[in-house]
Amino acid sequence: MSTPNTKGFQVAVIGGGVCGLACAIALQNAGIAVEIFEAAVSFGEVGAGIGLGPNAIRALEAMGLLNAVLGKLPPGSLSSKGFLFYSGVGNHELVYDYPPAPEDASISMHRAVFLDALVGLVDPRHTHFNKRCTSISELPASPGRLVVHFQDGSTHETDVVLGADGIKSVVRDFVVRASGAAVGGANEKHVAFSNTAAYRGLIPAALLKAAGFKTQLTDRPACFIGPDKHVIVVPIKNGELINVAAFSARYDVPIGSQDPPAGTPWVDEISREDLQKEFEGWGSDIATLLRFMPEKTIRWSVHVVYPPLESYARGRVALLGDAAHAMLPHLGAGAGQGIEDAFLLTRLLSHPQASVGNVQAILQVYSDIRRPRSQMVWDASQRAGAVYDGHGPRGPTAQGSAEDLRDLWKPVWRHDLDAEFEDAIGKLRSNTTF
Ligand SMILES: Cc1cc2nc3c(=O)[nH]c(=O)nc-3n(C[C@H](O)[C@H](O)[C@H](O)COP(=O)(O)OP(=O)(O)OC[C@H]3O[C@@H](n4cnc5c(N)ncnc54)[C@H](O)[C@@H]3O)c2cc1C
């Protein structure tokens, strides 16, 4: 499963979520010595769906991971399926039909399926569970060499650390800290409540149809839009299951200006009755849908990385995925950005001229390239939510929303990964690293 270490340097990936796993497998397959440290006792994902757009699909393919994922899905799962936008209130009129294009193939699946595909490719000899990283430090005696500290008191020495430890990243503390300074204030943590709550559920399509759900459920994802809220329904498992994500947001409170009351958990439960109250006055299909949400529905108080990081790298430590740029989920693009990160990291670290002597410069160029790209997607995701919720630039009318919805995904999906890599190589040549 693993190839000999061709690079002479060792990498530790902290966090075995989708981005950490994708990165670790691709590095491992490129012949780089990689160890993966996961806080949980096994790999695991929340019971919800995930969509991957064409940009993420191309990155997975380039990393040699796409076939493993497609192998877990029914034939025909990879296809172009633009969103259908309906009014969430009134009679659920079609507001905008996002045109599918053959070059924009994407996939939607249960998260567990995605994870399962990746887990089958990880070298178990280099996977360590129950290893919660608590900090990273530099080894004074060997400049550049790093020590990863774990909650159980153990440590691990390595040359490179890649932090894929999610929004509550501990590795980020190292990256944002000016040498020697302590990590303290909320801003330094770069995590803020987005004033958005997400409610998720999986409902058998047959139940909805039998209950008189009027809007035709096709194999395309649909979004019901309305004042301060929207509901996304995505068919998965050949249309047998409908993945529901309902969102409710406040637009009178800027992100980062107000935290939920102290002690409020990021994830808690809300009764179905209270959820139904949240959507009082919405159309009959939304009422039907909510009747089938779990009695106790999970509520995510969606947090994001904010303010944005000034860099995704410091020394020989770099961040990827949510650790670097957790964003609002309104374009279904967060994991895709982490997969793009993993792709560039793998290509750069496996480059014939990459070595332990220049890895710091490589990680800085990785940050210089990936930061503007993923922050652009961060901004676009926030803007998309505002459009769904009637706060788009052209206002809440059907016509205004339709105009704002046009080409919404274009900058996310139409991204040239090879050009990005060439850009990085150009920077490494011009600063004489390569
Ligand atoms: C409602 C909702 C819907 C979404 N839908 C989509 C979608 O359709 N498409 C999409 O692309 N994105 C979507 N996203 C975003 C996507 O879920 C995330 O961007 C993605 O899961 C991030 O992956 P990650 O591997 O970076 O982090 P995570 O998935 O958070 O994984 C982090 C891993 O690190 C481990 N870990 C944490 N701390 C430590 C530590 N200290 N030491 C060791 N291990 C640690 C964790 O146990 C976990 O396994 C959605 C998000 C939300 C909230």
The ligand as an ORCA input file, in Angstrom:
! r2SCAN-3c Opt
* xyz 0 1
  C     -24.442     22.033      7.105
  C     -23.179     21.847      6.315
  C     -23.229     21.342      5.022
  C     -22.068     21.206      4.255
  N     -22.148     20.711      2.993
  C     -21.033     20.631      2.229
  C     -21.092     20.121      0.895
  O     -22.143     19.738      0.386
  N     -19.939     20.114      0.170
  C     -18.735     20.527      0.692
  O     -17.719     20.519     -0.029
  N     -18.640     20.967      1.966
  C     -19.763     21.025      2.738
  N     -19.673     21.472      4.022
  C     -18.342     21.810      4.569
  C     -17.572     20.537      4.897
  O     -18.342     19.755      5.784
  C     -16.239     20.874      5.537
  O     -15.600     21.881      4.788
  C     -15.335     19.638      5.587
  O     -15.955     18.592      6.280
  C     -14.031     19.997      6.260
  O     -13.229     18.869      6.296
  P     -11.891     18.868      7.162
  O     -11.283     17.520      6.914
  O     -11.093     20.084      6.874
  O     -12.367     19.023      8.659
  P     -13.262     18.058      9.549
  O     -14.227     17.309      8.712
  O     -13.770     18.872     10.665
  O     -12.228     16.984     10.095
  C     -11.291     17.300     11.097
  C     -10.753     15.997     11.671
  O      -9.717     16.306     12.578
  C      -9.941     15.633     13.812
  N      -9.366     16.490     14.848
  C      -9.883     17.649     15.335
  N      -9.072     18.189     16.253
  C      -8.006     17.352     16.334
  C      -6.811     17.364     17.118
  N      -6.561     18.355     17.979
  N      -5.920     16.352     16.971
  C      -6.161     15.334     16.077
  N      -7.285     15.264     15.323
  C      -8.191     16.275     15.448
  C     -11.436     15.462     13.903
  O     -11.793     14.394     14.762
  C     -11.808     15.211     12.451
  O     -11.703     13.844     12.114
  C     -20.816     21.597      4.812
  C     -20.753     22.086      6.129
  C     -21.910     22.212      6.877
  C     -21.817     22.753      8.288
*
